Amino acid sequence: MDGRLGSVVENFSRIHKVQNTLLRWFRVHQRDLPWRHTKDPYKILVSEIMLQQTQVDRVMPKYRPFLRRFPTVQALARATPRDVLLAWEGMGYNRRALYLLRAAQDIVQRFHGRVPTDPVLLRTLPGIGDYTAAAVATFSTGVPYALADVNVRRVMGRVFLGAHPVEQKLTQAIQDTTPHQAIAGFPPGMWGHAVMDFGALVCKAKPRCEACPLQQHCKAYPQLQLQDSHNRSPRANRGLSGPRFASTSSGRGESRRGNRSGSHPNIPDRIYRGKILQLIREHDPRPLSLRAVSAVLADISAARLRRLVRGLENDGLLVATGRTLHFANEGIPVRQPAGS
C-alpha cells in the first residue's frame, strides 16, 4: 500500500489527518437517514437503487412505504410490474423499479432468497454496478469497500489531487483513502457515509469552502479561492445576465431545460416517458386510451408519442393492448430493460 500511496497522496500522516478531521465533522453533522439504521442487505439494496440519480429528499418519503408494501425480498419477487411501478410513484427513472424487481427475482431463484453481500455476486444482479455493489456490501457488513459515488469522487479529488483530478489517480486515491480500521471511534464502514455527507453538505458542486474544516489539507482550496475571487471581480461579471448564463441545474448535474412553444424538441424523452407512466398510474386500474394520452401530451407529434410508447413497452414498463395502455399485472418474469 505504501508504494501505491506515493504516486497519489503524500503520506499516511496526511490521510489520517483528513480522515480524523472529516469523521469529527461527521459526528456533529451526519444526516439521520432511515437506511442507516439497518444492516439488512435487502433494505440497503432498496435504498441504494432508489438513490441512483435521485436526491435524498425525494427518497425519504418513499423508502418506508415501499418497505411496508414489500417487507422482504420474497415479497418483492412475488410482485408484478404494476405493483412495483405504483409503489415507485414520484421517484422518476422508472426503469430502476423493474431492475429492483428483477434483482429480487434473481435473488430468490439464484441465492435462495438471501441477498448476497459479496460485491462480485451483487454485480451479477440487474441494475447493480460497481458503486451499488460496494455500497450494499459495505453498509450491510461493515467491511469497507472503496465507494466511488459522485460525492466521494468530488471530495477525494479536490482534497488530494486538486480542482481537476486525473481519472486514474482519482480512482487510486479513493482506494488508498478507504480505511480498514476504526478511526475517531467510528468503524471503518462509516467512512463512506461521512464522505458522502460531506460532499452533499459542504464540498458540493458549488463548494462551501468557508465552512470546510479541510481547508489546510485540501489541494483544490487555493485554486477554488482564486477562481471564486476572479468570478466576483466586476470585469468577470460583465454580461453574465445574457441568455447563455441563464440555465439552472436540478438534481445531480442535469440541466433544467426551458419549455418552448411548439413541439418542445429539446425536452428529453425521459420527461415524456415519466408523464405517460404517471397518466397510467392516475387511471389505474382502468386501461388508459392512447387518445387520452395524446390529448394531454398535445405538444408532441403522434410519431414521437408512438415511439415513446414502443420504448416503454420494450422496457417492460407498460403493456399496449390495441389502443389502450396499462401496467403489466401478471406474475411473469420481467424483461431486463435495456440501458440504465
LINTAUR-V36888 format. One record per backbone hydrogen bond with DSSP energy under -0.5 kcal/mol. NH is the residue of the N-H (numbers start at 1). CO is the residue of the C=O. If there is no record, write none. Layout:
NH,CO + NH,CO
This chain:
5,1 + 6,2 + 7,3 + 7,4 + 8,5 + 9,5 + 15,11 + 16,12 + 17,13 + 18,14 + 19,15 + 20,16 + 21,17 + 22,18 + 23,19 + 24,20 + 25,21 + 26,22 + 27,23 + 28,24 + 28,25 + 29,25 + 30,26 + 33,31 + 36,33 + 37,34 + 38,35 + 41,39 + 44,40 + 45,41 + 46,42 + 47,43 + 48,44 + 49,45 + 50,46 + 51,47 + 52,48 + 52,49 + 54,51 + 58,55 + 59,55 + 60,56 + 61,57 + 62,59 + 63,59 + 64,60 + 66,62 + 67,63 + 68,64 + 69,65 + 70,66 + 76,72 + 77,73 + 78,74 + 79,76 + 82,328 + 84,80 + 85,81 + 86,82 + 87,83 + 88,84 + 89,86 + 91,88 + 96,93 + 97,94 + 98,94 + 99,95 + 100,96 + 101,97 + 102,98 + 103,99 + 104,100 + 105,101 + 106,102 + 107,103 + 108,104 + 109,105 + 110,106 + 111,106 + 111,107 + 112,108 + 113,107 + 114,107 + 114,111 + 115,113 + 119,117 + 122,118 + 123,119 + 124,121 + 125,122 + 128,125 + 129,127 + 133,129 + 134,130 + 135,131 + 136,132 + 137,133 + 138,134 + 139,135 + 140,136 + 141,137 + 142,138 + 143,137 + 144,142 + 148,146 + 153,149 + 154,150 + 155,151 + 156,152 + 157,153 + 158,154 + 159,155 + 160,156 + 161,157 + 162,157 + 162,158 + 165,162 + 170,166 + 171,167 + 172,168 + 173,169 + 174,170 + 175,171 + 176,172 + 177,173 + 178,175 + 179,177 + 183,186 + 186,183 + 190,187 + 191,188 + 194,190 + 195,191 + 196,192 + 197,193 + 198,194 + 199,195 + 200,196 + 201,197 + 202,198 + 203,198 + 204,202 + 207,205 + 208,202 + 209,207 + 211,208 + 212,209 + 215,212 + 217,214 + 218,214 + 218,215 + 219,159 + 219,217 + 220,158 + 222,218 + 223,219 + 224,220 + 225,221 + 226,222 + 227,223 + 228,224 + 229,225 + 230,226 + 231,227 + 232,228 + 233,229 + 233,230 + 237,233 + 238,234 + 238,235 + 240,237 + 242,239 + 245,242 + 246,243 + 250,254 + 253,251 + 254,250 + 256,248 + 257,255 + 260,258 + 267,264 + 268,266 + 271,268 + 272,268 + 273,269 + 274,270 + 275,271 + 276,272 + 277,273 + 278,274 + 279,275 + 280,276 + 281,277 + 282,278 + 283,279 + 284,280 + 286,283 + 288,325 + 290,323 + 293,289 + 294,290 + 295,291 + 296,292 + 297,293 + 298,295 + 298,296 + 300,297 + 305,301 + 306,302 + 307,303 + 308,304 + 309,305 + 310,306 + 311,307 + 312,308 + 313,309 + 314,310 + 315,311 + 316,313 + 317,312 + 318,312 + 319,326 + 321,319 + 321,324 + 322,320 + 324,321 + 325,288 + 326,319 + 332,330
